[in-house]
Amino acid sequence: MSRKHNVLALLLIVPLSGCSNAPSIPVLGAYFPDWLFCILAGMLLAFLLQVLLARLGYAAWLVPSVLTYPVLTALLSMSTWLLFFQN
């Protein structure tokens, strides 16, 4: 094999070395990916935060809400993943 083939083989094999099983959580015998629970937690936390801010009178600060709440949901989802599922 030439050096060119060795380099090509190495470039094709290296990205595969990071592959592993997806982390999952068993629920009633079925396995669900952990990111699914993080998204649900982020949505619930964003909703609760919106209710709290509305009751305190600060909901008007989060405008435009079409952009703010999806970003807030993503932030809370990623924070949940870091808090509970980081290895």
Backbone bond lengths (Angstrom), bond angles and torsions (degrees), N, CA, C in turn:
res aa  C-N    CA-C-N  psi(-1)  N-CA   C-N-CA  omega(-1)  CA-C   N-CA-C  phi
1 M - - - 1.441 - - 1.524 110.22 -
2 S 1.264 114.90 140.66 1.458 118.17 -179.81 1.526 109.77 -84.22
3 R 1.303 114.27 167.48 1.463 120.70 179.41 1.515 110.69 -61.81
4 K 1.315 116.72 -35.18 1.465 121.61 -179.71 1.535 110.45 -62.39
5 H 1.323 116.84 -41.17 1.464 120.93 179.14 1.532 111.19 -68.72
6 N 1.327 116.57 -36.10 1.465 120.32 178.82 1.523 111.15 -64.73
7 V 1.319 115.99 -43.49 1.461 120.52 179.32 1.527 109.85 -64.89
8 L 1.319 117.12 -42.24 1.461 120.97 179.03 1.523 110.91 -63.22
9 A 1.326 117.32 -43.11 1.465 121.21 178.54 1.524 110.53 -63.49
10 L 1.311 117.63 -41.05 1.457 121.60 178.83 1.523 111.11 -63.74
11 L 1.329 116.67 -43.00 1.463 120.42 179.34 1.522 112.03 -64.94
12 L 1.318 117.80 -29.83 1.458 120.83 178.49 1.532 112.10 -80.82
13 I 1.318 118.10 -29.66 1.459 121.87 -176.28 1.523 112.47 -85.40
14 V 1.310 118.83 -35.52 1.464 122.27 -174.84 1.531 112.77 -57.66
15 P 1.336 121.68 -45.20 1.467 118.97 179.30 1.531 113.29 -62.97
16 L 1.310 118.23 -24.62 1.456 120.96 -179.75 1.525 112.46 -77.30
17 S 1.303 118.26 -15.37 1.462 120.57 -177.48 1.521 112.06 -70.85
18 G 1.317 118.31 -19.48 1.462 121.16 179.38 1.503 114.04 -88.29
19 C 1.313 118.30 -3.72 1.458 121.12 -178.62 1.523 110.68 -72.93
20 S 1.309 115.99 138.36 1.458 121.66 175.85 1.522 107.90 -151.44
21 N 1.306 115.89 175.98 1.458 119.43 178.38 1.521 110.34 -67.84
22 A 1.307 116.14 145.57 1.453 120.56 178.59 1.522 109.57 -73.27
23 P 1.331 117.80 134.48 1.454 118.89 177.56 1.531 109.45 -66.45
24 S 1.319 115.63 133.64 1.459 118.80 -178.12 1.517 109.72 -141.04
25 I 1.332 114.85 161.24 1.452 122.63 -177.58 1.515 108.22 -120.62
26 P 1.332 118.49 126.05 1.462 119.35 177.71 1.531 111.12 -77.81
27 V 1.330 115.76 127.60 1.464 122.09 176.11 1.520 107.44 -130.53
28 L 1.333 116.75 111.30 1.463 123.48 -179.80 1.529 112.08 52.78
29 G 1.310 116.94 41.01 1.453 122.01 176.15 1.519 115.21 87.94
30 A 1.309 118.32 -9.76 1.467 121.38 177.58 1.526 108.14 -106.37
31 Y 1.325 115.71 146.50 1.462 120.45 -178.70 1.524 109.79 -102.67
32 F 1.322 115.84 128.26 1.456 122.49 179.62 1.525 108.89 -118.83
33 P 1.337 117.58 143.63 1.469 119.53 178.85 1.524 110.75 -67.51
34 D 1.329 116.05 146.64 1.458 119.38 -176.47 1.528 112.72 -66.31
35 W 1.321 118.02 -27.83 1.462 119.71 -179.92 1.524 111.42 -65.61
36 L 1.326 117.35 -25.83 1.463 120.39 178.21 1.527 110.24 -64.40
37 F 1.328 116.68 -42.83 1.456 120.52 178.44 1.527 111.59 -70.13
38 C 1.310 116.86 -31.71 1.467 120.17 177.43 1.525 111.01 -67.67
39 I 1.318 117.13 -39.11 1.466 120.02 177.81 1.522 110.67 -65.73
40 L 1.327 116.60 -42.85 1.465 119.97 177.58 1.525 111.08 -62.27
41 A 1.325 117.10 -42.75 1.463 120.67 178.09 1.529 110.70 -64.59
42 G 1.332 117.99 -40.30 1.464 121.15 178.20 1.514 112.34 -63.75
43 M 1.346 116.68 -39.45 1.459 120.15 177.80 1.532 111.04 -66.51
44 L 1.316 116.73 -42.91 1.460 120.91 179.21 1.522 110.87 -64.63
45 L 1.322 117.22 -44.38 1.463 120.52 179.19 1.526 112.12 -65.46
46 A 1.322 117.73 -38.40 1.472 120.49 177.55 1.518 110.57 -65.31
47 F 1.338 116.54 -40.21 1.467 119.97 177.62 1.523 110.65 -63.99
48 L 1.327 117.46 -45.71 1.462 120.63 179.49 1.527 111.79 -63.82
49 L 1.317 116.58 -37.57 1.462 120.35 177.17 1.527 111.23 -66.51
50 Q 1.335 116.55 -38.50 1.462 120.56 177.47 1.519 111.06 -64.24
51 V 1.335 117.43 -42.31 1.469 121.33 178.04 1.523 110.15 -63.86
52 L 1.329 116.94 -43.96 1.463 120.85 179.72 1.524 111.18 -63.00
53 L 1.320 117.27 -45.35 1.469 120.24 179.21 1.523 112.17 -65.85
54 A 1.323 117.25 -34.88 1.464 120.47 177.93 1.526 110.58 -66.69
55 R 1.318 116.86 -40.78 1.470 119.75 179.19 1.518 111.91 -68.79
56 L 1.307 117.32 -31.99 1.466 120.76 178.99 1.520 112.58 -84.27
57 G 1.326 117.76 -9.94 1.459 121.67 178.57 1.512 114.53 87.86
58 Y 1.331 117.79 14.23 1.460 121.53 -178.60 1.529 113.39 -104.07
59 A 1.312 118.75 5.77 1.464 121.19 -177.34 1.533 111.77 -64.64
60 A 1.311 117.60 -26.98 1.466 121.18 179.93 1.528 111.76 -67.48
61 W 1.318 117.32 -17.07 1.459 120.62 179.13 1.523 111.85 -71.76
62 L 1.317 117.36 -24.66 1.459 121.35 -176.34 1.525 110.82 -95.00
63 V 1.304 116.41 70.59 1.461 120.97 177.85 1.518 108.60 -119.00
64 P 1.290 121.14 145.60 1.465 128.27 -5.60 1.532 110.54 -76.26
65 S 1.303 115.61 132.33 1.462 120.29 -174.54 1.526 112.49 -67.13
66 V 1.341 117.47 -25.09 1.468 120.61 178.24 1.533 110.40 -63.59
67 L 1.294 117.80 -30.32 1.461 122.55 178.19 1.521 111.78 -94.47
68 T 1.319 116.65 -37.75 1.457 121.32 -172.26 1.521 112.94 -68.17
69 Y 1.320 118.52 -46.44 1.453 120.07 -174.68 1.535 113.99 -71.61
70 P 1.324 120.84 -37.32 1.467 117.99 172.25 1.534 113.18 -63.85
71 V 1.320 117.38 -37.77 1.465 120.42 177.53 1.525 110.09 -67.72
72 L 1.320 116.90 -39.84 1.459 121.14 177.09 1.531 110.75 -64.64
73 T 1.323 117.03 -39.73 1.461 121.26 177.10 1.525 110.45 -63.22
74 A 1.324 117.36 -44.12 1.466 120.62 178.51 1.526 110.88 -63.31
75 L 1.322 117.85 -43.23 1.460 121.84 179.18 1.526 111.05 -61.65
76 L 1.318 117.04 -45.17 1.456 120.45 -179.51 1.530 111.48 -69.98
77 S 1.330 117.63 -34.42 1.470 120.70 177.39 1.521 110.89 -65.76
78 M 1.319 116.91 -45.62 1.460 120.18 179.48 1.525 111.64 -67.91
79 S 1.317 116.94 -35.02 1.462 120.32 176.60 1.523 110.76 -66.38
80 T 1.333 116.81 -39.03 1.465 121.02 176.94 1.516 110.22 -62.78
81 W 1.335 117.07 -42.44 1.462 119.80 179.31 1.528 110.58 -63.00
82 L 1.333 116.78 -44.02 1.462 120.01 179.39 1.522 111.95 -64.11
83 L 1.315 116.71 -36.18 1.452 121.31 -177.29 1.526 111.87 -72.15
84 F 1.338 117.71 -41.84 1.461 120.23 -171.62 1.528 115.26 -105.77
85 F 1.343 118.86 -27.32 1.457 120.15 -170.54 1.518 115.01 -118.56
86 Q 1.315 118.62 5.26 1.458 119.53 178.30 1.519 108.94 -71.26
87 N 1.302 116.82 135.11 1.474 120.46 -178.58 1.491 111.89 -83.29
